[in-house]
Amino acid sequence: MQSPLGLMVGVLVGAYAVLVAALVGSFINLAADRVPRGESVVRPRSRCRSCGRVLNIVDLIPVAGYLIRRGRCATCGVQIGASSPLIEGLCALAMLMAISLLGLARGAAAGFGAVALIGAIWVGTSVARAPIRRGGSRLG
């Protein structure tokens, strides 16, 4: 039997792992958007493709930022694709399910493996759908 403090710590660590998985999902979206165009995944900061506004902290909150902004840019109102919160939520759900089924340590490991698989599939699909550039390569 686990102590109440141990149980609370386990819940907090599990919630943290789910949050990190959602943040990784946000990065997966960034990579799926930039890698096919040969852009850096580090710089420049994330911005609206339509008006160029640099995204702020509210815009970058996984799933919630999309809901707060109602799926649109706060400045120009252009619609943001529904795949962004979908991938973030899927990553968080994969982590939550893995921890629920396997316990904290094994579940977190399996959850991050599932998130990595989601990322590989999503970015790979984005690269495969990208138009081939003049040099004969999808990546430049």
PyMOL commands that set and color helices and strands:
alter all, ss='L'
color gray80, all
select helices_A, chain A and resi 4-37+64-68+83-102+104-129
alter helices_A, ss='H'
color red, helices_A
deselect
rebuild
show_as cartoon
